[in-house]
């Protein structure tokens, strides 16, 4: 779940920068930031699922 969340967050960040007409460094920055955020959310969801089962 963590890797899926990271990947989705990174793609979301890159798409956001593309829509805002940003530069390559903006893409890297947003991809890293949103990727970390998505990874944390994925980790929390994975823990919740594991605790329920």
Buried (B, 14 or more C-beta within 10 A) or exposed (E): BBEEBBBBBBBBBBBBBEEEEBEEEBBBBBBBEBBBBBBBBBBEBBEEEEEEE
